[in-house]
Amino acid sequence: MAAIRDLATHAAAGRPFSASGVSLLLMVWEAEIAQRASAAHEALTGPPRRPSDGVPLPPPPPDAMSYRYTTDLAAVRAVVYRYAIAAGLPESRAIDLVLAVSEVAANTVRHAKSPGSLKIWYDSEEIICQIQDDGVIADPLAGRRQPSLEARGGHGLWIVNQVCDEVEMRSDETGTTIRLHMELPRLKPGS
């Protein structure tokens, strides 16, 4: 935009300028507009999350609640809801967490063809739900790109990434582990 102001000042002073100078200024102006559009898009969507690069997840704490499931997703949802409320999540966020865990657990039932394992724990800052199964997710960016409306799959993991504060996924020939994180509300001093 500074280049455009310089052009206007140059023209107002009655000084001539060449067609190539105008073309150059228009290219600068278009680049500035494109840069602002990119920055606006980045601000709205946030930085892209990166795949795990094979870094293993630390083990859950020994006192994490464990639950194995095969097909009973209603029980999975009930367990997650109970722990989310006990941890201090507001009801709307607890429902979001139940939705996210239910979607990942449903993928276990649908695709892994093996029992799933749910572990839940929380501390003063966040609640974490870990879902593990024997299935393999080949795409390291599964759920991190918005699928098209016409796509036959991929919507569930994308929604999981939208409602959780952080999603960690590790998948290889030994199975898949997905951790869903939700921040707990901070207590106000004196509460």
Secondary structure, DSSP 8 states (H G I E B T S, - for coil): -HHHHHHHHHHHTT----HHHHHHHHHHHHHHHHHHHHHHHHHHH-S-----TT-------TT-EEEEESS-HHHHHHHHHHHHHHHT--HHHHHHHHHHHHHHHHHIIIII-S-EEEEEEE-SSEEEEEEEES-----TTTTTS---TT-SS-HHHHHHHHHSSEEEEEEETTEEEEEEEEE-----TT-
